[in-house]
Amino acid sequence: MIPSRVVVGSIISATLMISSIYNFTIDNFSSTKAWSYLLLTPWPLVFALSPKIYLKNTIKEEYDWEEESDEVNIESKDPIESGYDIPIL
């Protein structure tokens, strides 16, 4: 049996394609509306035919972070000695 999202995605994609063809034939020139329908046509198929792997992959992984014992010494140093340039505005 075909999943319902495949059927719904195919129907939406076919509707967008038919409305694009309809706008091409009625206006007798390519309008922005007709091209936008054509550009949106693949998106319902992408969502309809994509696997549901993203829903099944809900395993939580735990990471142990190592605590760093090195503390940063904050001293007032000259930025030129540290290697920074001083911008001239």
C-alpha positions in Angstrom: 0.0 0.0 0.0 1.3 3.5 -0.9 1.8 5.8 2.1 -0.6 8.7 2.3 2.1 11.4 2.2 3.3 10.0 -1.2 -0.2 10.3 -2.6 -0.7 13.8 -1.1 2.7 15.0 -2.4 2.0 13.7 -5.9 -1.4 15.4 -6.0 0.0 18.7 -4.9 2.9 18.5 -7.4 0.5 17.6 -10.2 -1.8 20.5 -9.2 1.1 22.9 -9.4 2.2 21.5 -12.8 -1.4 21.8 -14.2 -1.8 25.3 -12.9 1.5 26.3 -14.5 0.5 24.9 -17.8 -2.9 26.6 -17.5 -1.2 30.0 -16.9 1.1 29.4 -19.9 -1.8 28.7 -22.2 -4.2 31.4 -21.0 -1.7 34.2 -20.9 0.2 33.1 -24.1 3.5 34.3 -22.5 5.6 33.2 -19.6 4.6 35.0 -16.5 6.3 35.0 -13.1 3.3 33.2 -11.6 3.6 30.3 -14.1 7.3 30.0 -13.5 6.9 30.1 -9.8 4.5 27.1 -10.0 7.0 25.2 -12.1 9.8 26.0 -9.6 7.6 24.8 -6.7 6.6 21.6 -8.4 9.5 19.3 -7.1 9.2 20.3 -3.4 6.0 18.3 -2.6 7.6 15.3 -4.3 10.8 15.7 -2.3 8.9 15.6 1.0 6.6 12.8 -0.2 9.4 10.5 -1.4 12.0 11.2 1.3 12.5 8.4 3.8 11.4 8.6 7.4 14.9 8.0 8.7 15.0 11.4 10.5 12.1 10.3 12.7 13.7 6.9 13.7 17.1 8.4 14.6 16.3 9.7 18.0 19.1 8.1 19.9 20.7 10.5 22.4 24.4 10.3 22.7 26.2 11.5 25.8 29.6 13.1 25.7 31.9 13.5 28.6 33.7 16.8 28.4 37.1 17.0 29.9 37.5 19.9 32.2 40.3 22.2 31.2 42.5 23.2 34.1 44.4 25.8 32.2 43.1 29.2 33.0 43.7 32.1 30.7 45.9 34.8 32.2 44.3 38.2 31.4 47.0 40.8 31.5 47.0 44.2 30.0 49.4 43.8 27.1 50.2 46.0 24.3 48.1 44.8 21.2 51.1 45.5 18.9 53.2 43.1 20.9 50.5 40.4 20.7 50.4 40.6 17.0 47.3 42.7 16.4 47.1 45.6 14.1 45.7 48.9 15.2 43.2 50.1 12.6 43.6 53.7 11.3 40.2 55.3 10.6 
